[in-house]
Amino acid sequence: MTDDSKFHHGDATDAAPILEMKNIEKHFGNIIALAGVSFDVRPGECHCLLGDNGAGKSTFIKTMSGVHKPTKGEILFEGQHMDFSSPRDAMEAGIATVFQDLAMIPLMSVTRNFFMGREPTIGSGPFKRMDVDRMNQITMDEMRQMGINLRAPDQAVGTLSGGERQTVAIARAVHFGAKILILDEPTSALGVRQTSNVLATVDKVRKQGIGVVFISHNVRHALAVGDRFTVLNRGKTLGTAKRGEISPEELQDMMAGGQEMAQLEGSLGGTV
Amino acid sequence: MAGNTAAVDERLKTESFGARMMKRPELGAFAGVILVTIFFLATADPAMFTLSGVINFMTPAAQLGILAIGAALLMIGGEFDLSIGSMVAFAGLFFAAATVTFGLPLTIAIPATFVFAAAVGSINGIIVIRSGLPSFIVTLAFLFILRGLSLVGLKLATGGSTQLRGVRDATEGDWLAPFFSGDAFGGLFLWLAEQGWVETFNNGTPKVPGIPVEILWFVIIAALATWVLLRTPAGNWIFAAGGDTNAATNSGVPVRRVKISLFMVTACCAAMVAIITVMDAGSTDARRGFQKEFEAIIAAVIGGCLLTGGYGSAIGAFFGAIIFGMVVIGLTYTDFDQDWFQVFLGGMLLIAVLFNNAIRKRVTGER
């Protein structure tokens, strides 16, 4: 490991996993999308799931977040056997997923987005209304904790940068009690600076004892923040490595499936 | 980041009051009301802005406005309803038949009309949601279906005529009638006349006998819709459902329920207008509400609603409808040909859409 990052890396290896996925298989008709994937997340760690396009990352996280039901295999959440039938089930158990579209509405204010579908109310009967002051206060506070000073809570999400939006989505998941936070390619569409902001946010979330699953195909971003790395290729895990046990080149090779990539990289002068 | 928690971002300029107002969706409509007022102050007979003149243009504005607020809510929720005009005729037929043909008292006829309208609205909604078709095409079908059913139903109820009379006789003396027809605060206006504070006829009765009930309903419905939109979870769900169905669903917003409820609310607004106008006229006919769907949608768009949903306001639709009323009635106070109204309508719509587009870009920070 030459390029160590400035982030804190907890030694989470001895804690019991919050979520364990054992030999998960998922078939769509005659297509085997996942052929026995095992994965676990511990509190306070960032576990990176790496894989090239088509490796099965999306199918796997959708299984984890309750969108798909596994064809075979077992999901244990805090030691209990779990059988999620909808994303809502998973959400209520404490598994929050921030998908690439972020589930944000650009025309609506940050506060309205933050509490979308889960608005706190005051009053009763026909006078039941949103507790707007509290909503604004919570939004400002939560965003500040993530290092973003909002202009005003009624600022439209559309005026935020991609990294800030990502942070709103993460802050929202954390606020609503996520124990596991799944981030689907959070840095894929971001610039350098915004990427480091998001990585810093991941670090803050991890320090709160939340288990982060970080999906990426960018080895550098993963190495900057990850504690453990699992590589997925053609629906199978190619193994899990701890931080410091593996070099960026090895990870890159594993993701791409070896040989060809080494040649390609050679011709590109190691810039990929 | 520690230490700077209370710091204000140095990249931010303080916004002036004007800049803040620029971001409100109803700004365009409000500015429109002012412009139209200035125009008529300059060109129209001063009688237009006396009390009776104002009541004169507020009455059609209110009738359209009740529809426009329903249309605005639905548009914010991301859907259209082109059948509201036909719905006015259809609900009018139902209401008139209930009172005249079946002789039901208003305590039964009015709730029954609302339930009936809501049921038809929910059919619209369920078809749109289930099929995933654009609401434009589904409700266009209902525009014709409901208009046709109103004609056929009227002929059945009257034995061949397309007008059903006798509503006034049937509802006279009913205790609910004053809430849906005639003028409110008659006593107040009589008292004002005695004090000499309002214009009177020679015999001492006030020229304006009271405030027509539809104006009161218009104000109440606008206030209620605004409150729901800005201050209740349901309002947040309406914006979310219209802004991005997927994002809203993933965040736990019951999008289907929200949209179907909005179709029902819009239909109930049409029923409200039907009940008021039928009781006022004492009869119903098949042309009632003709083309009102377009006027309502135009008023909503002038009020700041985006055609793509997720943005707009009920207050905007309120002002949009007032602009309408002012122009329709105002032109009769001027020397202009009344048919300029149509030109005005199209022009206003075009300006409003261009304006809204620009505003949306400002709000979302699109470049």
Interface residues (C-beta under 8 A of the other chain):
Chain A: P87 R88 M91 F99 D101 L102 A103 M104 I105 P106 L107 M108 R112 F115 M116 G117 R118 E119 T121 K128 R129 M130 V132 R144 G147 N149 R151 A156 G158 T159 L160
Chain B: M1 N4 T5 A7 V8 D9 L12 W227 R231 T232 P233 G235 N236 W237 F239 A240 G243 D244 N246 A247 A248 N250 S251 G252 V253 L306 G310 Y311 R360 V363 T364 G365 E366
